[in-house]
Amino acid sequence: MAEPHVVAVLALDGVVPFDLATPGQVFGTTTTAEGVPLYDVRVCTPPGGARTSAALGRMRVDAPYGLDAFAAADTIVVPGHEGVADAPPGEVLDALRSAADRGARIASICVGAFVLAAAGLLDGHRATTHWHYARALARRYPRVEVDPTVLYVDNGQVLTSAGVAAGVDLCLHVVRRDHGSATAARTARRIVMPPQRDGGQAQFIRHDEPPDGGAALQPTLAWLEENLHRPLPLEEIARQASCSVRTLTRRFREQAGTTPQQWLSHARVRRAQQLLEDTDLPVERVAAAAGFGSPVTLRAHFARRVGASPLAYRGAFRARSE
């Protein structure tokens, strides 16, 4: 069995407690089906240590690791912290650059993107942060293409996410990228999170009770999951939801942060991933079972969302599960 993937979580002074806990909660509970841990999470602080943000009364972070732990880290996560207007410590920026140079994956949660930008790791790349700080990030670092609307952005080696819960989405995305959709779904169940949201979904999702009673999307989403294998035109989905196509599209935007078509495409790719990981079905039958109709359509959607062909994905993740 391979050694667990080492995740170093950087606690800067004024770190946001929720952001700091998120990587440990997600990666720390990710295991094989037999319960073997897949990640080793290590909290690190710069010289002098760190305290949490004022929201919790400045609790001290007593971390067992310093910046030297970056040298052994496969992934480094930078949570949000207070004082984004201040320049990060020079030794932190140097450590991040050195880690990036040797190929470590580096991710940020919320305003942690300011630290990655200060290190030059976002230059020339698309990135996101909490919508409230997006304009400040773009103004201070004009070489960064800031997208304030999405949940997270995956540039391969460097990833950024929006505020609060989007950090959980990002970490689940990393688990899915590393170990496949079945492992990500198992982790999501453990932390009671739906493994539904992809990076392109909007930050602006309404979480209050829908004003037109009975308009909650969950029953419709459950019905869609049960019927992914067959054509699902918007008109039929709207009839199932007892509304017009226009109202259906609005509800998806407000409650799911995406369109019905985009949600369906993502759900079908996720179904195809599960079948490729867990079965020996030929690609033609995987395409039919996931509702794509043909292997050509499956390959096009799969390549766009996963970055690999169905056969390459199966070769990677079936091998890891055996």
N, C-alpha and C positions, 0 to 999 in steps of 0.2 A: 504493500500500500504506500502511495506517495505521501511525502510529508505535507501537512496542511499548508495552504496558501497563507502567507503572512500579510495581515492588513495592519498598517500603522495608522492610528488616528491622532491627528495633531490637535492638542488642546492649547490654543493661544490664550493669553490673559483676556478675560471677559467672554470666554466661550459660552455659547448658548447651550444649556443642558440638554435640551431635546435633540439638537443636532449632534451633540457629542455622544449621546446614548444610541442614536439610530444605527450606526454601523455595527456596534456590539450586539444590538438586539437582532439585527438581520443576519449578519455573518456569523455571529456567535451561536445562533440556533440552526445553522445550515449543516446538515449531516447527510451521509449516504442513507439509503433505505434501511441499512442495518444499524444506523445510529452512530457511525464514525464521523467525527468532526471534520469538516472540509476546510475550515479557516481557523487561523490563530490570530486573534485580535489583540493588538498591543497599543495602549494609550500612551502618547508621548507628549512631553512638554519641553519648551525651550529652556535654556538656563534661567534660573530664578523661579521656575514653576509657573503656575497659573491659577486664577480664580474663575468662578463662573460669573455670568452676567449679573447685574444688579437685581434682576427679576427674582432671583432666589437668595438674595442676601449675601452675595459674594462668598459662596462656599469655596473652600480650597480644593483644588484637584491634586490629589496625592498620587501621581503617576509613577509607575516603576521604571519607565523608559525615558530617555532623552532623545535628542535629534540623531544621535548615533544609531538609533534603531532603524532609521530610514535605510541604512546600508543593507539590511537583511529583508526589507519589505518588498513584496511583490506588488502590493497596492498601497497607496497612501491616500487617506481621506482627510480633507481640510474642512471641518465644520465652520459654521458662521460664528462670528464673535462681535463684540461691541468695538467701537472705535474704528470703523472701516475707513474713516477719513485720515487715519494715521498710517504712516508707512510701516509695514511689517518689519520685524527685526531682521537685520541683514543676514544673520546666521541661518534664519529660517529660509530665506530666499535662496541662499547658497545651497542649503541642504536639498531643497526641492529641485533646483536646477541639476545638481549632481545626480539625484535619483532619476530624473527624466532622461539625462544623458545615458544612463546605463540601462534604460528601457523599462523602468517601473511605471505602472499605471497610476495616474494621479486624478483624483476626483474631488469636487467641492460640493458642499451643501450650502444652499442659500448664499449669504454674502461671503462665504469662503472663496467665491470666485474672484473677489478683489485681491486675495493673496496670490492666487494663480496668475492673475493678470500682472501683478507687481513683479512676479518672477519672470515674466515674458512668455509664459507657457501658453497663453491664449492668443498671442499675436498672429494675425492672419486667419484666425479660426472663428467659427460661430460658437456662441456661448450664451448661457442664461444665468439669471439670478432672480431673487425675489423681485416681483414687478415694481415694488416701491423704490428699489435702489437701481433699477436698470438704467435709467437716464444718467445717474451719477457714474455708473461703471463705464458707459459709453463715452461720457464727457472726459473722464480721467484717462481712459485708455482707448484712444481713437483707432488703434490698429485691431481692436477686437470688434467683431460683428455681433452685437448684443441683440438677442431675440427675447423680448420680455413676455412673450405669450405662451411659451411651451413649458412643460414640466421638467424636462431634462434634455441635454444634448450630448450625444456620444460621438466624439471625434476619433475614437480608437484608443489611443494612449491617454488622452485627456478628456475628462467628462465633467460637466457642470449640471447643477440642478437648481430648481427654484426653492421657495421657502417651505419649511416645516415638513408636511407629509410628502412632498416631492422628493425629499431625501430618502424616504423609504422606497418610493417607486424606483429611484436610481439604484439603490442597493439591490433590490430584487431583480432589476434589469441586469446588473453585473453577475448575480448568481445565475440567472438564465443564460447569460453569455458564456459563463465558465462551465456550467454543469447541466444545462438543458432545462426545458420547461417543466419537466416532472419534478426536478429538485426545487426549482423556484416555487412551484405550486405547493410543494410540501412545506417549504419555509413560510410561505404566505399564510397557509392554514395555521401554522404554529403561532404566528404573531397576530392572527385574526385580521388579515388584510386580504382584499381581493386582488389576485394577480392580473388585473384587467388593464391597467392604464399604461399606455406606451408614451414615449417622450413627446410625440406630437400633440397630445391632448392639451387643452388649454389650462392655464393657471386659474382662469376666472370661471369657476364652477359654483353654481348656487347650491348651498348645502341646507337651506331652510326648507320647511315643508312646502311643496308646490301649492300655489294658491287655488288652482282648480282641482278640488278634491278628486282623488283617484288617479292623478296624473303622474305618480311616481313611476319611474322607468323600470324598476327591478323586475316586476312580472314579465314585462316585454323582453328584457335582456335574458331572463331564464328561458323564455319560449324560443328566442333566437338560438341560444346554445343548443337546445334540443332539436332544432331544425336546420342546423348548419349544412347538412348534407344535400339540401335541395335548393332550387332557386328561390330567392326571397325578394321579390320586387317591393319597392317602397309602398305601393298601394296595399299589398297584402299585410305588410308590417303595420301600416297605419290602421287597417281594419282590426287587426289583433289588439292594437292599443286603443281602439275606439276613438280615433281622432282623424283629422285630415293629414295629408302628407306635409303640409306647411307646419301644422302644429307639432307633428312628430319630429320634424327637423329642428324646430325651436327647442323642444324638450331635450333632445339629444345635446344640443349646444349648451343648454343651461345646466343639465344634470350630469352629463357625461363628458362635456368639454370637447366633443368631436361630432362628426356627422354620422348618420346611420350607416352610410356606405363605408366610411373609414373604420367604424367600429366593427362592422361585419368582416372587412378584410383582415383586420388584426385578429379577430376571434378565429377566423378560418386558418390563418397561418399558425396560430397557437394550437389548434386542433391537429393540423398537419405535423407540427413538431412532436406532439405527444404520440401520434401514430408512428412516426419515423423512429422515435426513441424506444417505444414499447412493443412494436409488432414487426413482423417480417413482411407485411403487405407490400406488394409491388407499388411503384410510384403511381401507376394508373389508378389503383384502388384507393390509395391515400388521397389523390386529387378528388376522386368522386366522393369519398367519405367526408372530406373537408368542405365540399360544396364548390370546388373550383371547376368541375366539369371536365377538364382536360389537363394532362401533365404540362402542356405548354403554358397554360394560365397559371398553374401552381408554381412553376419555375419562375415566372415573371414576378409574381407577388412575393415569393419566398426570397428571391435574390434582393428585391428592394428593401424588405423589412429585416431579413436575417443576415444578408451579406454573403450567402453561400448557396450552393445548389442543394436540393433535397437529398441527393445521394451523398454529397460531401458532408452534410449535416448528420445524416444517419451514420456514416462511417466514423465520425468523431464521437458522437454521443452514445451510440450503441456499444462502441469499444470501451468507453469509460464506465458504462454500467455493468460490464461483464467481468 
